[in-house]
């Protein structure tokens, strides 16, 4: 292995010099020698590691007993070196997509960061995660990547499913907890939710509350929110304050239940939040009103809602789009925006870089940061601060 590339894939060479892109169930260190099954393309090969011939001495035993088969986390055995491997992976992507000279910051996750929501699958007999590249189930009774209350709730959920106390037809379940991690809610594919009490599971209509450094944000169980809310809020807040993001009107696009509007707080006189989910917008209104932050919260498709010439020079447009990133037509309209500052957030680095390049015809990149909001995986969150070109 020569290096770790985007997506956690190892870059290597065949004996004849041909390029290899290999994925593995566990972390890959540069310098390791592996065996792999390879499918050859016209100019390179792609494959999966099947055996390590030499292992890096920095490897550490995985804390997860199913680390080699579960499809959830692919950086087990990297131990305390996982943040550096991810930094190398990000550096490789940014160098290839944006050039050698683009400065950027790396923000590793604190060691105690854990997931506050996990998605499990029930096949009628067992509960667990899908095997990598498969719908075959890997049964689990605990998850060391999850907050302790969630991990401890897994066998309680299985017991209730086996006993038909909860609906037992096969399907996906989400276990989630608020901040601080304490109460546990289980949500099925139909959006029905049960709260775990000492005597078992009870139907619940209550929201989850995330208490994040003086802010409280509520949302429906099973709805999208940050995977590790305490660390995400700390990282985003610190970054936006360091970059001194402020202005007259904040256009919080793909705004969810109001996380960024809440974090930026009194730095803006007005807020306009646009989100496609009706339930999320309803919670955004409640959350921001409770925080004393008046906002116009709208249900709409951001790509259709954004007009030509959006904003004025002292306004800020902040976008946190889905993994696929910005639609080309939206990128074009953003290039004609009247706002003076744009903040772009993205959870897929490749799509994020593509969008930055599209926006570069009208916007100048001033700051770029990459946050490790998804420990033990190859996923990261990218954030860019852009200003209008003169």
C-alpha positions as CSV (number, residue, x, y, z in Angstrom):
1,X,0.0,0.0,0.0
2,X,1.4,3.4,-1.0
3,X,-1.2,5.7,0.6
4,X,-4.8,6.0,1.7
5,X,-7.1,7.6,-0.9
6,X,-10.6,9.1,-0.7
7,X,-13.2,6.7,0.6
8,X,-10.6,4.8,2.7
9,X,-9.3,2.9,-0.3
10,X,-5.7,1.8,-0.4
11,X,-3.6,2.8,-3.4
12,X,-1.0,0.2,-4.5
13,X,0.8,-1.1,-7.5
14,X,0.8,-4.5,-9.3
15,X,4.3,-5.9,-10.0
16,X,4.1,-4.5,-13.5
17,X,3.3,-1.0,-12.2
18,X,-0.4,-0.9,-12.9
19,X,-2.4,1.1,-10.4
20,X,-4.6,-0.7,-7.8
21,X,-7.4,0.7,-5.7
22,X,-8.2,-1.6,-2.8
23,X,-10.8,-1.5,-0.1
24,X,-10.6,-3.5,3.1
25,X,-12.8,-4.4,6.1
26,X,-10.2,-2.8,8.4
27,X,-7.8,0.1,8.2
28,X,-5.0,0.0,5.7
29,X,-1.6,1.5,6.6
30,X,0.8,2.7,3.9
31,X,3.6,0.2,3.6
32,X,1.5,-2.9,4.3
33,X,1.5,-5.8,1.9
34,X,-1.8,-7.5,1.2
35,X,-3.5,-10.1,-0.9
36,X,-6.7,-9.0,-2.8
37,X,-9.2,-10.2,-5.3
38,X,-8.9,-7.7,-8.2
39,X,-11.0,-6.9,-11.2
40,X,-8.9,-5.3,-13.9
41,X,-10.2,-2.3,-15.8
42,X,-8.7,-0.8,-18.9
43,X,-5.9,1.1,-17.1
44,X,-6.1,0.0,-13.4
45,X,-7.4,-2.6,-11.1
46,X,-10.0,-2.5,-8.3
47,X,-10.5,-5.0,-5.6
48,X,-10.9,-6.1,-2.0
49,X,-8.3,-7.1,0.5
50,X,-8.6,-10.7,1.6
51,X,-5.5,-11.2,3.7
52,X,-2.6,-9.1,5.2
53,X,0.8,-10.5,4.4
54,X,2.6,-7.8,6.5
55,X,0.9,-5.7,9.1
56,X,1.9,-2.2,10.3
57,X,3.2,-2.4,13.9
58,X,0.9,0.5,14.8
59,X,-2.2,-1.7,14.5
60,X,-4.2,-2.1,17.6
61,X,-6.8,-4.8,18.4
62,X,-10.3,-3.9,17.4
63,X,-12.7,-3.2,20.2
64,X,-15.5,-4.6,18.0
65,X,-15.9,-8.4,17.7
66,X,-17.5,-8.1,14.2
67,X,-15.1,-5.4,12.9
68,X,-14.0,-7.6,10.0
69,X,-17.5,-8.3,8.7
70,X,-19.8,-5.5,9.7
71,X,-20.4,-2.8,7.1
72,X,-20.5,0.1,9.5
73,X,-16.9,1.0,10.4
74,X,-13.9,0.4,8.3
75,X,-11.1,2.0,10.3
76,X,-11.0,-0.5,13.2
77,X,-7.4,-1.6,14.1
78,X,-6.1,1.9,13.3
79,X,-6.3,2.7,17.0
80,X,-5.1,6.1,17.9
81,X,-3.7,6.6,14.4
82,X,-7.1,6.6,12.8
83,X,-7.3,10.5,12.7
84,X,-4.0,10.7,10.9
85,X,-5.0,8.0,8.3
86,X,-8.2,10.0,7.7
87,X,-6.2,13.2,7.3
88,X,-4.0,11.5,4.7
89,X,-7.1,10.4,2.9
90,X,-8.5,13.9,2.8
91,X,-5.2,15.4,1.8
92,X,-5.1,13.0,-1.2
93,X,-8.5,14.1,-2.3
94,X,-8.0,17.8,-1.9
95,X,-4.6,17.7,-3.7
96,X,-6.1,15.9,-6.7
97,X,-9.3,17.9,-6.9
98,X,-8.3,21.4,-5.8
99,X,-4.5,21.5,-6.3
100,X,-1.4,21.4,-4.1
101,X,-1.6,25.0,-2.8
102,X,-5.1,25.0,-1.3
103,X,-4.7,25.5,2.5
104,X,-7.0,23.6,4.8
105,X,-7.5,22.7,8.5
106,X,-8.0,19.3,9.9
107,X,-10.2,18.9,13.0
108,X,-10.0,15.3,14.4
109,X,-12.8,14.0,16.7
110,X,-12.2,13.7,20.4
111,X,-11.5,10.2,21.5
112,X,-14.8,9.9,23.4
113,X,-17.0,10.8,20.4
114,X,-19.8,8.2,19.9
115,X,-22.8,7.9,17.7
116,X,-26.2,9.1,19.0
117,X,-28.1,7.2,16.5
118,X,-27.7,3.8,14.8
119,X,-29.7,1.9,12.2
120,X,-30.2,-1.8,12.8
121,X,-31.9,-4.4,10.7
122,X,-34.2,-7.2,11.9
123,X,-34.6,-10.2,9.7
124,X,-37.3,-11.9,11.8
125,X,-34.7,-13.9,13.8
126,X,-31.7,-11.7,14.5
127,X,-30.9,-8.0,14.9
128,X,-27.7,-6.4,13.6
129,X,-26.0,-4.5,10.8
130,X,-25.6,-5.5,7.2
131,X,-22.4,-7.2,6.1
132,X,-20.3,-5.1,3.9
133,X,-21.6,-5.1,0.2
134,X,-24.4,-7.4,1.2
135,X,-27.9,-7.6,2.8
136,X,-26.7,-10.6,4.8
137,X,-27.1,-9.8,8.5
138,X,-24.2,-9.6,11.0
139,X,-26.0,-10.1,14.4
140,X,-24.8,-7.8,17.2
141,X,-25.5,-7.5,20.9
142,X,-23.5,-4.3,21.4
143,X,-21.9,-1.6,19.4
144,X,-18.7,0.1,20.7
145,X,-19.1,2.9,18.1
146,X,-22.5,4.0,19.7
147,X,-23.1,5.9,22.9
148,X,-23.4,3.5,25.8
149,X,-27.2,3.8,26.3
150,X,-27.7,2.8,22.7
151,X,-25.3,-0.1,22.8
152,X,-27.0,-1.4,26.0
153,X,-30.4,-1.1,24.4
154,X,-29.6,-3.5,21.5
155,X,-30.4,-6.7,23.4
156,X,-33.5,-5.1,24.9
157,X,-34.7,-4.3,21.4
158,X,-34.0,-7.9,20.2
159,X,-35.8,-9.4,23.2
160,X,-38.9,-7.3,22.5
161,X,-38.8,-8.3,18.8
162,X,-38.4,-12.0,19.5
163,X,-41.3,-11.9,22.0
164,X,-43.5,-10.0,19.5
165,X,-43.9,-7.2,22.0
166,X,-42.8,-4.9,19.2
167,X,-43.8,-5.4,15.6
168,X,-41.7,-8.4,14.5
169,X,-41.9,-8.2,10.7
170,X,-38.4,-7.8,9.1
171,X,-37.3,-4.2,8.6
172,X,-35.0,-1.4,9.7
173,X,-35.0,0.1,13.2
174,X,-33.3,3.2,14.4
175,X,-32.1,3.6,18.0
176,X,-31.5,7.2,19.0
177,X,-30.7,9.2,22.0
178,X,-30.6,12.9,22.8
179,X,-27.8,15.0,24.4
180,X,-26.6,14.2,26.9
181,X,-27.0,10.5,25.9
182,X,-29.5,9.0,28.3
183,X,-33.1,8.1,27.2
184,X,-33.3,5.7,24.2
185,X,-35.9,5.7,21.5
186,X,-36.6,3.0,18.9
187,X,-38.2,4.0,15.6
188,X,-39.4,1.5,13.0
189,X,-39.7,2.0,9.3
190,X,-43.2,3.4,9.6
191,X,-42.0,6.2,11.9
192,X,-43.6,4.7,15.1
193,X,-41.5,5.3,18.2
194,X,-41.1,3.5,21.5
195,X,-39.2,4.8,24.6
196,X,-37.1,2.4,26.6
197,X,-38.2,2.3,30.3
198,X,-37.0,0.1,33.1
199,X,-40.0,-2.2,32.5
200,X,-39.7,-2.3,28.7
201,X,-40.7,-0.4,25.6
202,X,-43.6,2.1,25.6
203,X,-45.1,4.0,22.7
204,X,-43.9,7.6,22.6
205,X,-44.9,10.8,20.7
206,X,-42.2,12.9,22.4
207,X,-39.3,14.5,20.5
208,X,-35.6,14.0,21.1
209,X,-33.9,17.0,22.8
210,X,-30.3,17.9,22.0
211,X,-28.8,20.2,24.6
212,X,-25.7,21.6,23.0
213,X,-23.7,24.1,25.0
214,X,-26.6,26.4,26.1
215,X,-28.8,25.6,23.1
216,X,-31.6,23.1,23.0
217,X,-32.9,21.8,19.7
218,X,-35.7,19.3,19.4
219,X,-36.6,17.0,16.5
220,X,-38.6,13.9,15.7
221,X,-37.0,10.5,16.5
222,X,-35.9,8.9,13.3
223,X,-35.5,12.2,11.5
224,X,-32.1,13.5,10.2
225,X,-29.8,15.1,12.7
226,X,-26.1,15.0,13.3
227,X,-24.8,11.6,14.2
228,X,-22.6,12.8,17.1
229,X,-24.4,16.0,18.1
230,X,-22.2,17.2,21.0
231,X,-19.0,17.1,18.9
232,X,-20.7,18.4,15.7
233,X,-22.1,21.4,17.5
234,X,-18.7,22.1,19.2
235,X,-16.8,21.8,15.9
236,X,-19.2,23.9,13.8
237,X,-19.6,26.6,16.5
238,X,-15.9,27.0,16.9
239,X,-15.3,27.1,13.2
240,X,-18.0,29.7,12.4
241,X,-16.9,31.9,15.3
242,X,-13.2,31.7,14.3
243,X,-14.2,32.6,10.8
244,X,-16.3,35.5,12.2
245,X,-19.3,34.5,10.1
246,X,-21.9,37.3,10.7
247,X,-24.1,39.8,8.8
248,X,-27.6,41.1,8.3
249,X,-29.6,38.2,6.9
250,X,-28.6,34.5,7.1
251,X,-30.0,32.3,4.4
252,X,-29.9,28.9,6.1
253,X,-30.6,26.5,3.2
254,X,-31.2,22.8,3.7
255,X,-31.6,24.1,7.3
256,X,-33.1,21.1,8.9
257,X,-34.4,21.8,12.4
258,X,-32.2,25.0,12.7
259,X,-28.8,23.8,13.9
260,X,-26.8,26.4,12.0
261,X,-29.2,29.3,12.6
262,X,-29.1,28.4,16.3
263,X,-25.3,28.2,16.4
264,X,-24.9,31.6,14.7
265,X,-27.5,33.1,17.0
266,X,-27.3,36.8,17.5
267,X,-24.7,37.3,14.8
268,X,-27.5,38.0,12.3
269,X,-30.4,40.4,12.4
270,X,-32.7,38.2,10.3
271,X,-32.8,34.5,9.3
272,X,-34.5,32.7,6.4
273,X,-34.5,28.9,6.7
274,X,-35.5,26.7,3.8
275,X,-35.9,22.9,4.1
276,X,-38.0,20.4,2.2
277,X,-39.3,18.4,5.2
278,X,-42.4,19.8,6.7
279,X,-41.8,18.2,10.1
280,X,-38.3,19.6,10.2
281,X,-39.4,23.1,9.4
282,X,-42.1,22.9,12.1
283,X,-39.4,22.0,14.6
284,X,-37.1,24.7,13.3
285,X,-39.8,27.3,13.9
286,X,-40.2,26.1,17.5
287,X,-36.5,25.7,18.2
288,X,-35.6,29.2,16.9
289,X,-38.5,30.9,18.6
290,X,-37.6,29.3,21.9
291,X,-34.1,30.6,21.5
292,X,-35.4,34.1,20.8
293,X,-34.2,34.0,17.2
294,X,-37.0,35.2,14.9
295,X,-36.8,33.4,11.6
296,X,-38.8,32.9,8.4
297,X,-38.9,29.1,8.1
298,X,-40.1,27.9,4.7
299,X,-40.9,24.4,3.3
300,X,-39.5,24.2,-0.1
301,X,-37.0,22.6,-2.5
302,X,-33.9,24.7,-2.1
303,X,-32.8,24.1,-5.7
304,X,-36.1,25.6,-6.9
305,X,-36.5,28.3,-4.2
306,X,-33.1,30.1,-4.6
307,X,-33.7,33.1,-7.0
308,X,-31.3,34.9,-9.1
309,X,-29.4,37.6,-7.2
310,X,-30.2,36.2,-3.7
311,X,-29.1,38.5,-0.9
312,X,-27.2,41.7,-0.4
313,X,-23.4,42.3,0.2
314,X,-23.8,42.0,4.0
315,X,-25.8,38.8,3.9
316,X,-24.6,35.2,4.2
317,X,-25.8,32.1,2.3
318,X,-25.1,28.9,4.2
319,X,-25.9,25.6,2.5
320,X,-25.8,22.1,4.0
321,X,-27.0,20.0,1.0
322,X,-27.6,16.2,0.9
323,X,-24.7,13.9,0.2
324,X,-25.1,14.4,-3.6
325,X,-24.2,18.0,-3.2
326,X,-25.5,21.0,-5.2
327,X,-27.5,20.6,-8.4
328,X,-25.8,22.3,-11.4
329,X,-28.6,24.8,-11.9
330,X,-28.4,25.8,-8.2
331,X,-24.7,26.3,-8.5
332,X,-25.3,28.6,-11.5
333,X,-27.8,30.7,-9.6
334,X,-25.5,31.0,-6.6
335,X,-22.9,32.4,-8.9
336,X,-25.3,35.3,-9.5
337,X,-26.2,35.8,-5.8
338,X,-25.9,39.3,-4.3
339,X,-24.8,38.0,-0.9
340,X,-21.2,38.8,0.0
341,X,-20.4,35.5,1.8
342,X,-21.2,31.9,1.2
343,X,-20.6,28.9,3.6
344,X,-20.8,25.5,2.0
345,X,-21.0,22.3,4.0
346,X,-20.7,18.8,2.5
347,X,-20.6,15.3,3.8
348,X,-19.2,13.8,0.6
349,X,-15.7,15.2,-0.1
350,X,-15.8,14.4,-3.9
351,X,-19.2,16.1,-4.4
352,X,-18.0,19.0,-2.2
353,X,-14.9,19.6,-4.3
354,X,-16.9,19.4,-7.5
355,X,-19.3,22.1,-6.1
356,X,-16.4,24.3,-5.0
357,X,-15.0,24.2,-8.6
358,X,-18.4,25.1,-10.0
359,X,-18.7,28.1,-7.6
360,X,-15.2,29.3,-8.3
361,X,-16.3,31.3,-11.3
362,X,-17.9,33.8,-9.0
363,X,-16.7,33.0,-5.5
364,X,-13.2,33.0,-3.9
365,X,-12.2,30.3,-1.4
366,X,-11.1,32.0,1.8
367,X,-11.1,29.1,4.4
368,X,-11.5,25.4,4.1
369,X,-11.8,23.0,7.0
370,X,-12.5,19.2,7.3
371,X,-14.1,17.9,10.4
372,X,-14.1,14.3,11.5
373,X,-17.7,14.0,12.6
374,X,-17.8,10.2,11.8
375,X,-15.1,8.5,13.8
376,X,-14.1,4.9,12.8
377,X,-15.4,5.5,9.2
378,X,-13.9,7.0,6.1
379,X,-16.6,9.8,6.1
380,X,-15.8,13.4,7.0
381,X,-17.6,16.8,6.9
382,X,-16.1,19.6,4.8
383,X,-16.8,23.3,5.3
384,X,-15.7,26.2,3.1
385,X,-16.0,30.0,3.5
386,X,-16.2,31.8,0.2
387,X,-16.5,35.5,-0.6
388,X,-17.7,37.2,-3.7
389,X,-15.0,38.0,-6.3
390,X,-14.6,41.7,-6.9
